[in-house]
């Protein structure tokens, strides 16, 4: 519970990157 926010932010950015690449 010490890197929940950091991990969530990185996970979200990774998902956005993958989605952008797939949508492209």
GIKA-V858160 format. One record per pair of residues at least 12 apart in sequence whose ideal C-beta (glycine too) atoms are under 10 Angstrom apart, sorted by sequence separation. I is the first residue (numbers start at 0). J is the second residue. D is the distance in whole Angstrom. If there is no record, write none. Layout:
i	j	d
I	J	D
I	J	D
This chain:
none
